[in-house]
Each structure stands twice: as structure tokens, then as C-alpha cells.
Amino acid sequence: QKEVEQDPGPLSVPEGAIVSLNCTYSNSAFQYFMWYRQYSRKGPELLMYTYSSGNKEDGRFTAQVDKSSKYISLFIRDSQPSDSATYLCAMSLMDSSYKLIFGSGTRLLVRP
Amino acid sequence: KAGVTQTPRYLIKTRGQQVTLSCSPISGHRSVSWYQQTPGQGLQFLFEYFSETQRNKGNFPGRFSGRQFSNSRSEMNVSTLELGDSALYLCASSRSPGQAYEQYFGPGTRLTVT
């Protein structure tokens, strides 16, 4: 079993829809939770990070962490065709390694 | 502020050859990590450097090596290339290892091994 699981999609939604992207994880020691967006043939772009549990909002994006369920989500409001990309979750231990563990990514397609 | 830069952007090599990839981190960032990304395996951690020292290493053979210079720039080297080494190689930087949650990626070097 992978430490971080993410549905590969693709997830296809109409423009303007609310998108929900999710990851589950098995290691309760993860403390930081990140979301990256990756366009085709580009490097991943950091969207936001959250420490421990709770919500964080940045414009149309909201990240949620539920440590009790080992489940994180990224919500995109008023989705746009330009949001079409692969979304990667990542998690970090706060031991001396500080290593990031990435999910495999979910492909999102927003239809005009 | 300039982002992470990687050179070259594209490379085509033959099996058995070796290759060196270069990464310049964001100004002020001293931690550099390298990743291999393939469609089948996703993003896999190669190694991380901080203050010219390798702090962490992923599960890759010894053919994969790296180093970091005093100006925080980093290089990775792959010797005796195999077809399976074809991938997007990504470099990422952060201010320090403890701030890996705020890690920024470069555009990557796409390596094709024929």
C-alpha cells in the first residue's frame, strides 16, 4: 500500500463547477500538507500548504485537512478551463528528514 | 524574483552514455532536491542537498549522483544510461530542509535515452 493515495482521474467538469480533489494517507506522522498544480510538460507549481488540521483559503482554492480520517482535500470554486492540469498532493514529515511524499496526481479537465 | 532554473531543458542520449543536469535554486534558497517523474511511477525522490552535503537519498542505484556548490547551485549525474532512465528530472528548492513544505520546482529537464 502506498503512503499517499490519490485517484488518477481524469475528472471532467463543466466550467463554473466546484471541483473536489482528494488524497488519503496512512502515516499519521505527516504534519504539512501541500497541493501542487502541474500543467503538461511543466514543473509542478506550489498552490498552497497547510500545517496540521484545518482549512486554508487562497482565492478560488480551499485546502482542508482532516487528520482524524487521514484525508485531505482541495476545493476549486468557479472552475475555469485554465484550471485543467494534474493536481498533486504532497505530505511532509517533521522528523529530521523533512522528506516530501507525493501522491500520483489527479488529472482535471474543465470543459468550456 | 527569478524561479528555479534548470539546464538543459531537453536531452537525447544513447544507452551507456552519461549525463549531467544543472539546477539553480531561487535566490536565498539553500536546500535543493531532485526528483524523477515518469508516467508509471509518478514523482520519485532522488536526493536532497543542503550546505553542499547530501542529507537524504531516495531508492535509486549508485549510477545516480549529485552535488551542490557553495552558491547552492546543484548538479546531478547519471552514468551508464539505461532506457528506463528516460524521464522528466525536476529540481526543487526551499530556504532550508525544515521549510520543505514551501518547495518550488523548476521546469525540469526531459531526458530521452535511445
HADDOCK unambig.tbl for C-alpha pairs under 7 A between the chains (distance, minus, plus):
assign (segid A and resid 32 and name CA) (segid B and resid 101 and name CA) 6.30 0.50 0.50
assign (segid A and resid 34 and name CA) (segid B and resid 101 and name CA) 6.72 0.50 0.50
assign (segid A and resid 42 and name CA) (segid B and resid 107 and name CA) 5.22 0.50 0.50
assign (segid A and resid 42 and name CA) (segid B and resid 108 and name CA) 6.96 0.50 0.50
assign (segid A and resid 43 and name CA) (segid B and resid 90 and name CA) 6.91 0.50 0.50
assign (segid A and resid 43 and name CA) (segid B and resid 105 and name CA) 5.86 0.50 0.50
assign (segid A and resid 43 and name CA) (segid B and resid 106 and name CA) 5.64 0.50 0.50
assign (segid A and resid 43 and name CA) (segid B and resid 107 and name CA) 4.28 0.50 0.50
assign (segid A and resid 43 and name CA) (segid B and resid 108 and name CA) 5.84 0.50 0.50
assign (segid A and resid 44 and name CA) (segid B and resid 105 and name CA) 5.94 0.50 0.50
assign (segid A and resid 45 and name CA) (segid B and resid 104 and name CA) 6.82 0.50 0.50
assign (segid A and resid 45 and name CA) (segid B and resid 105 and name CA) 6.59 0.50 0.50
assign (segid A and resid 46 and name CA) (segid B and resid 104 and name CA) 6.40 0.50 0.50
assign (segid A and resid 49 and name CA) (segid B and resid 101 and name CA) 6.64 0.50 0.50
assign (segid A and resid 92 and name CA) (segid B and resid 101 and name CA) 6.70 0.50 0.50
assign (segid A and resid 97 and name CA) (segid B and resid 56 and name CA) 6.79 0.50 0.50
assign (segid A and resid 98 and name CA) (segid B and resid 97 and name CA) 6.23 0.50 0.50
assign (segid A and resid 98 and name CA) (segid B and resid 98 and name CA) 6.09 0.50 0.50
assign (segid A and resid 98 and name CA) (segid B and resid 100 and name CA) 6.38 0.50 0.50
assign (segid A and resid 102 and name CA) (segid B and resid 43 and name CA) 6.56 0.50 0.50
assign (segid A and resid 104 and name CA) (segid B and resid 42 and name CA) 5.33 0.50 0.50
